[in-house]
Amino acid sequence: MSTEAISKITEPIRVLASFSDKTIKVHFFNWRDRIYKVESMNLFHIEKDGDTKRYHFAVSAADNSYQISYDPTTLHWQLEEAMEL
């Protein structure tokens, strides 16, 4: 029996990430004054709306899964959803 709980969050977060020519790697994020070390990046996709892009990441940290996004126009990161396993 599954005990997963998915929560929609939509809150700003602070992120430590590295950028190379074609990739973004998320290392840590800070949410509600707690630092989460990203153990793995599971999925990635780019959402396009005209010339605007938004980058979406599914990451694992602290034995849970999180959906985070990055807006390169504003340079803001956001926690979209958390899944407690």
C-alpha positions as CSV (number, residue, x, y, z in Angstrom):
1,M,0.0,0.0,0.0
2,S,1.4,3.4,-1.0
3,T,1.8,6.1,1.7
4,E,2.9,8.9,-0.7
5,A,1.5,12.4,-0.1
6,I,1.8,15.0,-2.8
7,S,1.6,18.6,-1.8
8,K,1.3,21.6,-4.2
9,I,3.6,24.3,-2.8
10,T,4.3,27.2,-5.2
11,E,6.8,29.0,-3.0
12,P,10.1,30.7,-3.8
13,I,13.3,28.9,-2.9
14,R,17.0,29.6,-2.9
15,V,19.1,27.2,-5.0
16,L,22.7,26.4,-5.5
17,A,23.1,25.2,-9.1
18,S,25.8,24.9,-11.7
19,F,25.3,26.0,-15.3
20,S,27.3,24.7,-18.3
21,D,26.8,25.1,-22.0
22,K,23.7,22.9,-22.2
23,T,22.9,21.7,-18.7
24,I,21.8,23.0,-15.3
25,K,22.6,20.9,-12.3
26,V,20.8,21.5,-9.0
27,H,23.0,20.8,-5.9
28,F,21.1,22.2,-3.0
29,F,17.9,24.2,-2.3
30,N,16.7,26.1,0.7
31,W,13.1,26.0,1.6
32,R,11.5,27.4,4.8
33,D,15.0,27.9,6.3
34,R,16.0,24.2,5.7
35,I,18.7,23.2,3.3
36,Y,18.1,20.1,1.1
37,K,21.0,18.3,-0.6
38,V,19.9,17.1,-4.0
39,E,20.7,13.4,-4.1
40,S,19.6,12.9,-7.7
41,M,18.0,14.8,-10.6
42,N,15.4,12.5,-12.0
43,L,13.6,14.4,-14.8
44,F,14.0,17.7,-16.6
45,H,12.0,19.5,-19.2
46,I,11.6,23.0,-20.7
47,E,8.2,24.7,-20.9
48,K,8.1,27.3,-23.7
49,D,5.5,30.1,-24.1
50,G,6.5,32.1,-27.1
51,D,10.0,33.4,-26.4
52,T,9.7,32.6,-22.7
53,K,11.2,29.5,-21.2
54,R,10.8,27.9,-17.8
55,Y,12.9,25.0,-16.7
56,H,11.4,22.2,-14.6
57,F,13.3,19.7,-12.5
58,A,12.2,16.6,-10.6
59,V,14.8,16.0,-7.8
60,S,15.2,13.7,-4.9
61,A,16.4,15.1,-1.5
62,A,16.0,13.9,2.1
63,D,14.3,10.7,1.0
64,N,11.5,12.7,-0.8
65,S,10.8,14.0,-4.3
66,Y,10.4,17.6,-5.3
67,Q,9.4,19.5,-8.4
68,I,11.2,22.8,-8.8
69,S,11.3,25.3,-11.5
70,Y,13.6,28.1,-12.8
71,D,12.7,31.2,-14.7
72,P,15.8,32.5,-16.5
73,T,14.1,35.8,-17.3
74,T,13.6,36.7,-13.6
75,L,16.3,34.4,-12.2
76,H,13.8,33.1,-9.7
77,W,13.5,29.5,-8.5
78,Q,10.3,28.0,-7.2
79,L,9.2,24.9,-5.4
80,E,6.2,23.6,-7.2
81,E,5.4,20.4,-5.4
82,A,6.7,18.0,-2.8
83,M,6.1,14.2,-2.6
84,E,6.7,12.6,0.8
85,L,7.5,8.9,0.4
